[in-house]
Amino acid sequence: MFDKTTKMAAVLKGHPKAKEVLESFGLQCSTCSGAKHESIELGATNHGLDVNELLTHLNALFDEPPGK
């Protein structure tokens, strides 16, 4: 599970579909050099997003059955 302090790079490594979720919010973290240093909270704030909504979608990935 991810929390507000999780770095974006760790999110990308933490689940194979995390990139899709981030991109659905307009975040291009996989090509951003700041992903190593920027937390989910900072990334959301910098892009005018609701951090709790983003976290809900990212953490929902762990509720999906494998292969979905």
Protein Blocks (a to p, Z undefined) as FASTA:
>chain_A
ZZfklcfklmmmmpmklmmmmmmnopafklcfklmmmcfklmmmmnopafklmmmmmmmm
mmpcghZZ
